[in-house]
Amino acid sequence: MQIPVIAQTAGLLILSNVFMTIAWYGHLKNLAGKAWWIAALVSWGIALFEYLLQVPANRIGYTAYSLAQLKILQEVITLSVFVPFAMLYMGQPFRLDYLWAGICLIGAVYFIFRN
């Protein structure tokens, strides 16, 4: 059974975004007392895994979707990963702005994927 392109692409992008979010923001909690260059090196190490997932995701996705569609998909996934990370891992409170941003992205998905 062949996994649909959208499932392959979205799955890889979700995993990629988990690594990206940890690389970009995890050091704010875990390495707060360390020098910035230590945080940068650790983040680069984590980001390597993000790229190892993101590059094939976009190459697979580009066989069926436009560049703009891939970008909007990426943004939706980014917000979907970031909000739980911010709340659960970083202890940030839920904000209605997350909901409004999500609604705007639903509009972006509609416009970029319509025929």
ABEGO torsion letter per residue (X at the ends): XBBBAAAAAAAAAAAAAAAAAAAAAAAAAAAAABBAAAAAAAAAAAAAAAAAAAAAAAAAAAAABBAAAAAAAAAAAAAAAAAAAAAAAAGBBBBAAAAAAAAAAAAAAAAAABX
